[in-house]
Amino acid sequence: MSGVFSDKIFLQLAKLEKICNHKGMKFLAENERAIILDCMHKKQDSRIYKRLHVIILYDDGLSVAKIARLFYLDEETIRSYIECT
C-alpha cells in the first residue's frame, strides 16, 4: 500500500467529516457520495473501505441495527462511523 495513497484517502475523509459536522447532515450530497465511492473502488485499506461502506449503506437507507448485523459490529461503532466523530 502506498503511503501517499493512504494520505489522500485520509485527507478526503477529513474533508467529508468536516462537511458532515458542519451541516449536521444525515444524507450525503452527490459530491460527497462520489468521493466515498471513488475511495471504495481503490480499496487499499480494509479499515477505510469498511467505514466508507457503512456510510454508503446508511445513505442508501439501511438502519444502524441492520448495518451492525451485516458487519458483525456493535451499533455504537456503526453510529461513530456515520456521525463522523
N, C-alpha and C positions, 0 to 999 in steps of 0.2 A: 504494500500500500504506500502510495506516495504521500509524504508529509504535506506537500503543497496542496494536493487534492483535498486532504482532510481539513486543512486550514480553510480552504474555500468553502467547504460544506459548513464548518462551524461558524464562519462569518455570515453565511446565508441564514443559518438557523438563528443566530443572534439578531439579525435584522428582522426576521419573522417574529421572534419573541418580542422585540421592541414594538412592532406593529400590533401584535395581539394585545400586549399590555396597555398600549396607548389607546386603542379603540375599544377594549373590553369586548372583543368580538367572540361570537360563538362559531360562526361560519367563516370560511376563508374567502378572500377576494380572488378573482381569477388569476391575477399575477402571483399571489401567494401560493395558490394551489399549483401553478406551473413551476414555481421554484422547487416545491416539495417533490413533485413528480420527476423533475429533472434530476434532483439528487438521488431519488429512489432508483432511477434507471442506471445510475452509475454504481450504486450499492457496494461501495468499497468497505464500509464498516457496518457490521451487522447490528451494532447497538444503535447507530444512527438510523439505519434502514427501519428497524423495529419502531422507533419513535415516530418517524415520518409516516409509516404505515398506519399506526394508531391514529394520528392526526387526520389522515385521509379517510379512514373508516368512520371516524366520528363526523367528519364533514359530510360524508355520504349518508348520515342519519342513523348509524348504529349506536345503541346505547352504551354507556360506560360498562355496565354489567356484562353485556354480550361481548364487547371487545376484550374485557378481562378474561372471560371464559375462553375465547379464541386463542389468546396468547399465554394462558395459564399464569396470569399475573393477578395481583390483587387490584381492586378498584381504585384504591388510593394512588397506586403507581400510574394507572391509566389517567386519572384526573391530573396528576402532576405533569404528564406529557401534554395533555390537552390545554391546561391552564397556563402553559408556557412559564412555569416557575422554575 
